Amino acid sequence: RPFRNPHNSATKAAILGSAVGQNIKPGEIGMAHLGVLFLDELPHFPKSVLESLREPLQNHYFTISRLQAKITCPTNFMFIGAMNPCPCGNLLSLSKECRCNQKEINAYKTKISEPFWDRLDLFVQMQEGKQSTHRVNSLTLQDFILQAFLFQKQRGQTCLNSRLQGAELEKYCVLDSKTKETLEIACEKFGISKRGRDKILRVARTIADLDSSAKIQKEHLLESLSFRKI
């Protein structure tokens, strides 16, 4: 599987691709197809680059169009981004003092727009602490994921949970009345968009699959909500 890790100084053409006459060159998003695109220090990428990623993240393809050439590249990759909680990196530290003022922290966070955040499935906040003694090796984890995948396929799905849309989403992500009420209250309280709501359902469906549960239970939904950026 390809693993692409461009530097934050990469140009927009290098990330998206370029076309000069009939010479078309795919960018990092095209070369990451069926693999991983990892952007470290996410807020340091130009805003124009991050905003341009919204289409390939949503539609899983990107079109390069010029006067004499036009090509559509598949961009079905796993996107992973990493960033510090503040410019100095010590905001959540238990042993180091943050040197940033609130204005600097706000300016750092607002470099990434809400529509961009809305296209990501999972948000995990890392904190300092002792390493867990509970370890899972790769072979055990692979088997665990394979069982969840088979559990999903037995339902008759034609795509992965992350690609469920429209009627298929409603068919395979059914909630009972109390769980649905919890979701609606959370969406209203935290201002979660329709796109965000759908992602919560897809992640909850996957958590239920990992738990070998035919239905999405309330605890699966609550865990899914914990992975949203609120």
Residue pairs with C-beta under 8 A, 6 or more apart in sequence:
1 34
1 35
1 36
2 31
2 32
2 33
2 34
2 35
2 36
2 77
3 32
3 35
3 36
3 38
4 28
4 31
4 32
4 35
4 36
4 37
4 38
4 77
5 38
5 39
5 40
6 14
6 15
6 28
6 39
8 39
8 40
8 41
8 44
8 45
10 28
10 45
10 49
12 46
12 48
12 49
12 52
13 27
14 27
14 28
15 27
15 28
15 29
15 49
15 52
15 53
16 27
16 28
16 29
16 49
16 52
16 62
16 64
17 24
17 25
17 26
17 27
17 29
17 30
17 62
17 64
17 73
18 24
18 25
18 27
18 64
19 25
19 64
19 65
19 66
19 69
19 71
21 68
21 69
22 68
22 69
24 64
24 69
24 71
26 73
28 37
29 37
29 53
29 56
29 62
29 73
29 75
29 77
30 62
30 73
30 74
30 75
32 75
32 77
33 73
33 74
33 75
33 76
33 77
34 76
34 77
35 77
35 78
36 77
36 78
36 79
36 80
37 77
37 78
37 79
37 80
38 80
38 81
38 82
39 45
39 79
39 80
39 81
39 82
40 81
40 82
41 82
41 83
41 84
42 50
42 81
42 82
42 83
42 112
43 83
43 108
43 109
43 111
43 112
47 111
47 113
50 112
50 113
50 116
51 113
51 115
51 116
53 79
53 116
54 115
54 116
54 119
55 62
56 62
56 75
57 75
57 79
57 119
57 120
58 119
60 74
60 75
60 76
61 72
61 73
61 74
61 75
61 76
62 72
62 73
62 75
63 70
63 71
63 72
63 73
64 70
64 71
64 72
64 73
79 120
81 120
83 112
84 91
85 91
85 92
85 125
86 98
86 100
86 104
86 105
86 108
87 100
87 104
87 105
87 108
88 98
88 99
88 100
90 96
90 97
90 98
90 99
91 98
91 100
91 105
92 125
92 126
92 127
92 128
93 128
94 127
94 128
94 129
95 128
100 108
117 123
117 229
118 193
118 195
118 196
119 195
120 199
120 229
121 162
121 199
121 202
121 203
121 227
122 203
122 227
123 227
123 228
123 229
124 227
136 144
144 210
145 210
147 212
148 206
148 209
148 210
148 212
149 209
151 209
151 212
152 160
152 161
152 209
155 172
157 164
157 168
157 172
158 168
159 168
161 172
161 202
161 203
161 205
161 206
161 209
162 202
162 206
164 172
164 173
164 201
164 202
164 205
165 198
169 198
169 201
169 202
172 205
173 201
173 202
173 204
173 205
173 216
174 215
174 216
175 183
175 201
175 216
175 221
176 215
178 218
179 216
179 217
179 218
179 221
182 218
182 221
182 222
183 197
183 200
183 201
183 221
183 225
186 192
186 200
186 225
187 196
187 197
190 228
190 230
192 200
192 228
192 230
196 228
199 228
200 221
200 224
200 225
200 228
201 216
201 224
203 224
203 227
204 216
204 220
204 221
204 223
204 224
205 216
205 220
207 220
207 223
207 224
208 214
208 215
208 216
208 217
208 220
211 217
211 220
213 220
